[in-house]
């Protein structure tokens, strides 16, 4: 018997399985999350690239001379493109899968970098930036969805926070490279990062949720167990059972009847508190996140440093230290968010953000009008670091996390798409108007305006936002609605989600940490 057992252990299959035992489910989740995070890093690379591109093009010996108007368009055209990318992505996700959508989002990014490398005029730069904005729009809605479907509930919050860390790392990389090499060489390195990401995503599996949605249940089980191991089979079977029940409910209907039923249920849906209240909340949160200053410090960091500190400082070193501090703060936020309540985190970092804006505005105003009894550049540097700290610990990561928690499962795709429009539109407004505001009302005046917008958004969020930490998605949804779903509402929702262009986004309702 011992000989037989030993021979079984020595079979090629057993030896191969033992050889790969060191690749645990957590490491596999890290691998697939890396593919998503590198794609999200493109947000930081693209936004930060404006900070090194615009000063180079405004120099006297620039091969592509620009003025303030063309420069603001080069920096802000991303906002328009984000909207286009946001509309393109849902149909690819639902029809061809999350992995194909992720691969597709990388193609315009790479194309944009290639065009920048060979750019000889302003239209080429605008086309390149527009393509990169489309990529950003696709990945901004796709990234949290992929991480949510790939990873275990106990690690999901930490993995979601890597999105903001990746964005911060992208800003650091592009600012550091741009401080010491030309913008075309910087674009070449950024293109190499995108190509690396393309390879990682190519070897990543399809999302188990999508496979279940397409009735490929055996493949779904295989991929799910490859990603999660055998300890989360209950979630797997619940997901498959929910899909099978939905298939039974959604019997074939004529197109005319489907459309009539769809219009009827959309009319009912838009009146529901659990539909419109999370959308309004996320409109406010996204607006606050964009006006908090992350885009300003990415795209106009040199102008801000000159305005706050002046020229008597090592500007490249300061910019690099600010970006390094952003990464450290983002990394700390991964652990803090697991311990601190969402509302506490939001209002603490948001209030500190308003204080940083007002303190910097007061300092710049006093310095400009010679009211200061001293002129210490270190004071300005500390104020900029304080501002970046508030952005990195709360204003950037929290919108992604809150968006992953407040939308009801059955409306997530539609509600998420509507609210993300405010992310893209506010990104365009803040970046397009920044240089104009700095000239018209000064840096201190612009900072007071930004503080007012962030403060107003905090007041609205205080009224609308429930506490979401350590609560299931269903519990949060019931709080927005004020009660659990009735059987009639469940039947209405099932009818609504039967339409191809209004897909149910199935998520495990486990708590997100």
SULMOFEN-V936852 format. One record per pair of residues at least 4 apart in sequence whose C-alpha atoms are under 8 Angstrom apart, sorted by sequence separation. I is the first residue (numbers start at 1). J is the second residue. If there is no record, write none. Layout:
BEGIN
I|J  I|J
END
This chain:
BEGIN
1|5  2|6  3|7  4|8  5|9  6|10  7|11  10|14  11|15  12|16  13|17  14|18  15|19  16|20  17|21  23|27  24|28  25|29  26|30  27|31  28|32  29|33  30|34  31|35  32|36  33|37  34|38  35|39  36|40  37|41  38|42  39|43  40|44  41|45  42|46  43|47  44|48  45|49  46|50  47|51  48|52  49|53  50|54  51|55  52|56  53|57  54|58  55|59  58|62  66|70  67|71  68|72  69|73  70|74  71|75  72|76  73|77  76|80  77|81  78|82  79|83  80|84  81|85  82|86  83|87  84|88  85|89  86|90  87|91  88|92  89|93  90|94  91|95  92|96  93|97  94|98  96|100  97|101  98|102  99|103  100|104  101|105  102|106  103|107  104|108  105|109  106|110  107|111  108|112  109|113  110|114  111|115  112|116  113|117  114|118  115|119  120|124  121|125  122|126  123|127  124|128  125|129  126|130  127|131  128|132  129|133  130|134  131|135  132|136  133|137  134|138  135|139  136|140  137|141  138|142  139|143  140|144  141|145  142|146  143|147  144|148  145|149  146|150  147|151  148|152  151|155  152|156  153|157  155|159  156|160  157|161  158|162  159|163  161|165  162|166  163|167  164|168  165|169  166|170  167|171  168|172  169|173  170|174  171|175  172|176  173|177  174|178  175|179  176|180  177|181  178|182  181|185  182|186  183|187  184|188  185|189  186|190  187|191  188|192  189|193  190|194  191|195  192|196  193|197  194|198  195|199  196|200  197|201  198|202  199|203  200|204  206|210  207|211  208|212  209|213  210|214  211|215  212|216  216|220  217|221  218|222  219|223  220|224  221|225  222|226  223|227  224|228  225|229  228|232  232|236  233|237  234|238  235|239  236|240  237|241  238|242  239|243  240|244  241|245  242|246  243|247  244|248  245|249  246|250  247|251  253|257  254|258  255|259  256|260  257|261  258|262  259|263  260|264  261|265  262|266  263|267  264|268  265|269  266|270  267|271  268|272  271|275  272|276  273|277  274|278  275|279  276|280  277|281  278|282  279|283  280|284  281|285  282|286  283|287  284|288  285|289  286|290  287|291  288|292  289|293  290|294  293|297  294|298  295|299  296|300  297|301  300|304  301|305  302|306  303|307  304|308  305|309  306|310  309|313  311|315  314|318  315|319  316|320  317|321  318|322  319|323  320|324  321|325  322|326  323|327  324|328  325|329  326|330  327|331  328|332  329|333  330|334  331|335  332|336  333|337  334|338  335|339  336|340  337|341  340|344  341|345  342|346  343|347  344|348  345|349  346|350  347|351  348|352  349|353  350|354  351|355  352|356  353|357  354|358  355|359  356|360  357|361  358|362  359|363  360|364  361|365  362|366  363|367  364|368  365|369  366|370  367|371  376|380  377|381  378|382  379|383  380|384  381|385  382|386  383|387  384|388  385|389  386|390  387|391  388|392  389|393  390|394  391|395  392|396  393|397  394|398  395|399  396|400  397|401  398|402  399|403  400|404  401|405  402|406  403|407  407|411  408|412  411|415  412|416  413|417  414|418  415|419  416|420  417|421  418|422  419|423  420|424  421|425  422|426  423|427  424|428  425|429  426|430  427|431  428|432  429|433  430|434  431|435  432|436  433|437  434|438  435|439  436|440  437|441  438|442  439|443  441|445  442|446  443|447  444|448  445|449  446|450  447|451  448|452  449|453  450|454  451|455  452|456  453|457  454|458  455|459  456|460  457|461  458|462  459|463  460|464  461|465  471|475  472|476  473|477  474|478  475|479  476|480  477|481  478|482  479|483  485|489  486|490  487|491  488|492  489|493  490|494  491|495  492|496  493|497  494|498  495|499  498|502  499|503  9|14  10|15  23|28  57|62  60|65  66|71  92|97  93|98  96|101  119|124  151|156  178|183  181|186  206|211  211|216  212|217  224|229  225|230  253|258  270|275  271|276  289|294  290|295  295|300  296|301  305|310  306|311  313|318  337|342  340|345  366|371  367|372  390|395  391|396  392|397  407|412  437|442  438|443  441|446  471|476  478|483  485|490  497|502  498|503  8|14  9|15  56|62  57|63  59|65  92|98  119|125  211|217  269|275  270|276  366|372  437|443  478|484  496|502  497|503  57|64  58|65  93|100  297|304  438|445  478|485  497|504  57|65  58|66  92|100  93|101  116|124  148|156  151|159  178|186  211|219  212|220  225|233  337|345  367|375  407|415  437|445  438|446  468|476  57|66  58|67  92|101  115|124  116|125  147|156  177|186  211|220  407|416  437|446  115|125  305|315  466|476  208|219  209|220  89|101  116|128  147|159  148|160  174|186  208|220  224|236  434|446  115|128  147|160  207|220  208|221  302|315  403|416  466|479  112|127  113|128  208|223  221|236  112|128  144|160  174|190  207|223  208|224  54|71  111|128  112|129  206|223  302|319  363|380  112|130  205|223  301|319  112|131  113|132  111|131  112|132  143|163  360|380  109|131  110|132  108|131  109|132  217|240  360|383  50|74  108|132  359|383  360|384  50|75  108|134  109|135  108|135  212|239  356|383  47|75  107|135  212|240  215|243  356|384  105|134  106|135  105|135  209|239  213|243  356|386  357|387  105|136  212|243  356|387  105|138  105|139  353|387  474|509  473|509  101|138  102|139  353|390  472|509  473|510  352|390  353|391  472|510  473|511  471|510  472|511  102|142  350|390  471|511  472|512  101|142  349|390  470|511  471|512  349|391  469|511  470|512  469|512  470|513  98|142  349|393  350|394  469|513  349|394  350|395  349|395  85|133  86|134  98|146  346|394  77|126  81|130  85|134  89|138  345|394  346|395  80|130  81|131  84|134  85|135  88|138  74|125  78|129  81|132  82|133  83|134  85|136  86|137  87|138  70|122  74|126  77|129  78|130  81|133  82|134  85|137  86|138  89|141  308|360  346|398  73|126  77|130  80|133  81|134  82|135  84|137  85|138  89|142  78|132  79|133  82|136  83|137  86|140  74|129  78|133  82|137  86|141  308|363  64|120  66|122  77|133  78|134  81|137  82|138  308|364  342|398  63|120  64|121  150|207  307|364  64|122  149|207  150|208  149|208  333|392  149|209  325|385  329|389  333|393  342|402  146|207  292|353  332|393  333|394  322|384  326|388  330|392  406|468  318|381  322|385  325|388  326|389  329|392  330|393  405|468  313|377  325|389  329|393  409|473  312|377  326|391  327|392  408|473  36|102  322|388  326|392  402|468  408|474  39|106  42|109  117|184  310|377  330|397  406|473  116|184  117|185  309|377  405|473  309|378  408|477  117|187  406|476  407|477  116|187  117|188  309|380  405|476  406|477  308|380  309|381  114|187  308|381  113|187  114|188  113|188  151|227  152|228  305|381  113|190  114|191  150|227  151|228  113|191  364|443  365|444  364|444  110|191  361|443  362|444  46|129  361|444  410|493  110|194  360|444  361|445  109|194  110|195  46|132  361|447  360|447  361|448  410|497  106|194  414|502  358|447  413|502  357|447  358|448  413|503  106|197  297|388  357|448  413|504  106|198  412|504  413|505  43|136  357|450  358|451  410|503  411|504  412|505  42|136  294|388  357|451  410|504  411|505  103|198  409|504  410|505  40|136  355|451  409|505  410|506  294|391  354|451  409|506  103|201  293|391  353|451  354|452  409|507  40|139  102|201  103|202  292|391  39|139  40|140  354|454  354|455  99|201  294|396  40|143  99|202  292|395  350|454  351|455  99|204  350|455  37|143  99|205  289|395  36|143  99|206  288|395  289|396  405|512  98|206  99|207  350|458  97|206  98|207  36|146  97|207  289|399  36|147  347|458  98|210  97|210  286|399  33|147  285|399  94|210  33|150  282|399  32|150  282|402  29|150  282|403  29|151  41|163  44|166  45|167  48|170  49|171  343|465  40|163  44|167  48|171  52|175  343|466  43|167  44|168  47|171  48|172  51|175  343|467  37|162  41|166  42|167  44|169  45|170  49|174  342|467  33|159  37|163  40|166  41|167  44|170  45|171  48|174  49|175  52|178  341|467  342|468  40|167  41|168  43|170  44|171  48|175  52|179  56|183  171|298  341|468  342|469  38|166  41|169  42|170  45|173  278|406  279|407  341|469  37|166  41|170  45|174  49|178  278|407  44|174  53|183  52|183  275|407  295|427  299|431  274|407  275|408  286|419  290|423  274|408  286|420  296|430  287|422  291|426  295|430  296|431  275|411  279|415  283|419  286|422  287|423  290|426  295|431  307|443  179|316  278|415  279|416  282|419  283|420  286|423  290|427  296|434  279|418  280|419  283|422  287|426  291|430  304|443  176|316  275|415  279|419  283|423  290|430  175|319  176|320  45|190  175|320  172|320  172|323  42|194  171|323  172|324  169|323  38|193  39|194  168|323  169|324  38|194  293|450  39|197  168|326  169|327  292|450  38|197  168|327  291|450  292|451  35|197  165|327  168|330  291|453  292|454  35|198  291|454  35|200  36|201  165|330  288|453  34|200  35|201  164|330  165|331  288|454  32|200  31|200  32|201  35|204  161|330  162|331  288|457  287|457  288|458  32|204  161|333  162|334  285|457  31|204  32|205  161|334  284|457  338|513  158|334  284|460  285|461  337|513  157|334  158|335  284|461  281|460  158|338  281|461  157|338  281|464  281|465  277|464  28|226  29|227  28|227  29|228  25|226  26|227  25|227  26|228  278|480  25|228  274|477  277|480  25|229  274|478  274|480  273|480  274|481  273|481  272|481  75|299  168|392  265|492  164|392  265|493  265|495  266|496  265|496  164|396  164|397  262|495  163|397  261|495  262|496  261|496  161|397  262|499  160|400  161|401  160|401  258|499  157|401  250|494  249|494  250|495  51|298  47|295  50|298  51|299  246|494  250|498  50|299  51|300  48|298  49|299  50|300  51|301  47|298  48|299  51|302  47|299  44|298  144|400  144|404  239|506  239|508  235|508  141|416  141|417  141|420  137|424  209|506  209|507  90|413  87|417  86|417  86|420  83|421  83|424  82|424  83|425  80|424  79|424  80|425  79|425  79|426  79|427  80|428  78|427  79|428  78|428  79|429  76|427  77|428  76|428  76|429  76|431  157|512  158|513  75|431  76|432  156|512  157|513  75|432  153|510  154|511  156|513  149|507  153|511  154|512  155|513  72|431  73|432  148|507  153|512  154|513  72|432  153|513  72|433  72|435  68|435  94|503  91|501
END
